[in-house]
Amino acid sequence: MTNKTCGLLFLLIITTAASAAWPASSSQFAIKEFHKDANGITFRTAGGTMRVELCGDRVVHVVASPKSTVPSPKVPVVIQPCRASKLEIKADKSNVRISSAAITVAIDSATGAVSFLSKDGKVVLAEPNDGGKAFDLPSLYDAKSWQLQQSFLSPSDEAQYGLGQHQEGIFNVRGVPIRLSQANTNISVPFLLSIKG
């Protein structure tokens, strides 16, 4: 066996070992473990932390972080912490469900995908099966800035309005990628209204 063949064989073994250690199908939001409390659940994921809490029967607060802790929210319009009443939590191998009298939030254990269901079990809003959240550090130069992405499934007959004041002339923003950043004539407001309710 020549040195070139040995080197190629060594490279093949290293590549195979690396791909076995980091499977391509694993999600950065795959649930590793979770902790329940009075208002919701905190999940430790493959790539950080996610928290789902109910702030009443119809209000759900979801926060995801690439770090091991969830940062304290800094929302000036929220003047009281979330308080849930009659919260029910169920978990099995495939998902974790947190329910109030009016809504259920289901979190897929394999991907961390979040779905919101009505009282009668109909899907109101759902991330894609592979998860709809993404964190990206654009470059080492931008090490203090993260790019975030959030995707939800949308039926073809749904219209969506909102996300601020933009200059593109588009009223129905369904399927339109919109960067939520402030600029001279663009005002971003992270609020979306659907005709589905």
C-alpha positions as CSV (number, residue, x, y, z in Angstrom):
1,M,0.0,0.0,0.0
2,T,1.4,3.4,-1.0
3,N,1.5,6.5,1.1
4,K,-1.1,8.1,-1.2
5,T,-3.5,5.1,-0.7
6,C,-3.0,5.1,3.1
7,G,-3.7,8.9,3.1
8,L,-6.9,8.4,1.1
9,L,-8.0,5.5,3.3
10,F,-7.4,7.6,6.5
11,L,-9.4,10.5,5.0
12,L,-12.2,8.2,4.2
13,I,-12.3,6.8,7.8
14,I,-12.2,10.3,9.3
15,T,-15.0,11.5,7.0
16,T,-17.2,8.4,7.8
17,A,-16.6,8.9,11.5
18,A,-17.5,12.6,11.3
19,S,-20.7,11.9,9.4
20,A,-21.7,9.2,11.9
21,A,-21.1,11.6,14.8
22,W,-23.2,14.4,13.2
23,P,-26.1,12.9,11.2
24,A,-27.4,15.2,8.5
25,S,-31.0,14.6,9.6
26,S,-30.6,15.9,13.2
27,S,-32.2,19.2,14.0
28,Q,-30.5,21.9,16.0
29,F,-33.8,22.1,17.9
30,A,-34.2,18.4,18.6
31,I,-35.3,18.0,22.2
32,K,-32.7,16.6,24.6
33,E,-34.6,17.2,27.9
34,F,-37.3,19.5,29.3
35,H,-38.3,21.0,32.6
36,K,-41.9,22.0,33.6
37,D,-42.9,24.9,35.8
38,A,-46.1,26.7,36.7
39,N,-46.4,28.6,33.3
40,G,-44.8,26.3,30.8
41,I,-41.8,24.2,29.7
42,T,-38.1,25.0,29.1
43,F,-36.4,22.6,26.6
44,R,-32.7,21.9,26.2
45,T,-32.2,21.4,22.5
46,A,-29.3,20.1,20.4
47,G,-28.3,23.7,19.6
48,G,-29.5,25.7,22.6
49,T,-32.7,26.4,24.6
50,M,-36.3,26.9,23.8
51,R,-39.1,28.0,26.2
52,V,-42.9,27.7,25.6
53,E,-45.1,29.4,28.2
54,L,-48.8,30.2,28.3
55,C,-49.8,33.7,29.4
56,G,-53.5,32.9,29.8
57,D,-55.9,30.7,27.9
58,R,-55.2,32.2,24.4
59,V,-51.7,33.7,24.6
60,V,-48.5,31.7,24.0
61,H,-45.0,33.0,24.4
62,V,-42.3,31.0,22.5
63,V,-38.6,32.0,22.8
64,A,-35.6,30.1,21.3
65,S,-32.0,30.8,22.0
66,P,-28.7,29.3,20.6
67,K,-27.3,29.6,24.2
68,S,-27.9,27.4,27.2
69,T,-30.2,29.9,28.9
70,V,-33.2,31.9,27.6
71,P,-32.5,35.6,27.9
72,S,-34.9,37.8,29.9
73,P,-37.4,39.4,27.5
74,K,-37.2,43.1,27.1
75,V,-40.7,44.0,25.8
76,P,-41.8,47.4,26.9
77,V,-45.5,46.7,26.3
78,V,-45.6,43.7,28.6
79,I,-45.9,44.9,32.1
80,Q,-46.6,41.7,33.9
81,P,-45.0,38.2,33.7
82,C,-46.9,35.4,32.1
83,R,-49.4,33.6,34.4
84,A,-51.2,30.5,33.3
85,S,-54.2,28.9,34.9
86,K,-55.2,25.2,34.6
87,L,-52.2,24.3,32.6
88,E,-51.9,20.6,31.4
89,I,-48.7,19.1,30.1
90,K,-48.4,15.7,28.4
91,A,-45.3,14.1,27.0
92,D,-44.5,10.9,25.0
93,K,-41.6,9.8,22.8
94,S,-42.8,11.8,19.7
95,N,-43.9,15.1,21.2
96,V,-44.7,17.3,24.2
97,R,-48.1,19.1,24.5
98,I,-48.9,22.0,26.7
99,S,-52.6,22.9,26.9
100,S,-54.9,25.6,28.3
101,A,-58.7,25.6,28.1
102,A,-58.6,27.2,24.6
103,I,-55.3,26.2,22.9
104,T,-52.8,23.4,22.7
105,V,-49.1,23.8,21.7
106,A,-47.4,20.6,20.4
107,I,-43.6,20.4,20.2
108,D,-42.1,17.7,18.0
109,S,-39.3,16.0,20.0
110,A,-37.2,15.1,17.0
111,T,-37.1,18.5,15.4
112,G,-38.5,21.0,17.9
113,A,-41.2,22.1,15.4
114,V,-44.0,24.0,17.2
115,S,-47.7,23.6,16.2
116,F,-50.6,25.5,17.7
117,L,-54.0,23.7,17.8
118,S,-57.5,25.0,18.6
119,K,-59.6,23.6,21.4
120,D,-61.1,21.0,18.9
121,G,-57.7,19.9,17.7
122,K,-57.5,21.7,14.4
123,V,-54.1,23.2,13.4
124,V,-54.2,27.0,13.6
125,L,-50.5,27.6,12.9
126,A,-47.6,25.2,12.5
127,E,-43.9,25.2,11.7
128,P,-42.8,22.8,8.9
129,N,-42.2,19.2,10.0
130,D,-38.4,19.7,9.9
131,G,-38.7,22.9,12.1
132,G,-39.1,26.4,11.0
133,K,-36.5,28.2,13.2
134,A,-32.9,29.0,12.3
135,F,-30.1,30.9,13.8
136,D,-27.1,31.9,11.7
137,L,-24.0,33.8,12.6
138,P,-23.3,35.6,9.3
139,S,-19.5,35.9,9.7
140,L,-16.8,36.3,12.3
141,Y,-16.8,40.0,11.6
142,D,-20.5,40.1,12.7
143,A,-19.9,37.8,15.8
144,K,-22.2,40.0,17.9
145,S,-25.1,39.8,15.4
146,W,-27.3,36.9,14.7
147,Q,-29.6,36.4,11.7
148,L,-32.9,34.7,12.7
149,Q,-35.4,33.0,10.5
150,Q,-38.9,31.8,11.3
151,S,-41.2,29.8,8.9
152,F,-44.7,28.6,9.2
153,L,-46.9,26.5,6.9
154,S,-49.6,28.5,5.1
155,P,-52.6,27.1,3.2
156,S,-52.8,28.4,-0.4
157,D,-56.0,30.3,0.2
158,E,-54.6,32.2,3.2
159,A,-53.9,35.9,3.0
160,Q,-51.5,37.5,5.5
161,Y,-51.2,41.2,6.3
162,G,-48.8,43.2,8.5
163,L,-45.1,43.2,9.4
164,G,-44.9,46.9,9.3
165,Q,-44.6,49.7,6.7
166,H,-42.6,48.7,3.6
167,Q,-42.1,50.3,0.2
168,E,-42.5,47.2,-2.0
169,G,-46.2,47.9,-2.6
170,I,-47.3,44.5,-1.5
171,F,-50.4,44.2,0.6
172,N,-50.7,40.4,1.1
173,V,-47.3,39.3,2.4
174,R,-48.0,35.6,2.2
175,G,-44.9,33.8,0.7
176,V,-42.9,37.1,0.5
177,P,-39.6,37.0,2.2
178,I,-39.4,40.2,4.3
179,R,-36.3,41.3,6.3
180,L,-37.5,42.8,9.5
181,S,-35.0,45.6,9.9
182,Q,-35.4,49.3,10.4
183,A,-34.4,51.6,7.5
184,N,-35.0,55.1,6.4
185,T,-38.5,54.5,4.9
186,N,-39.2,51.0,6.2
187,I,-40.7,50.4,9.6
188,S,-40.7,46.8,10.7
189,V,-43.4,45.6,13.2
190,P,-43.2,41.9,14.0
191,F,-47.0,41.4,13.9
192,L,-48.9,39.4,11.3
193,L,-52.6,39.1,10.8
194,S,-54.1,36.1,8.9
195,I,-57.6,35.9,7.4
196,K,-57.8,32.4,9.0
197,G,-58.1,34.0,12.4
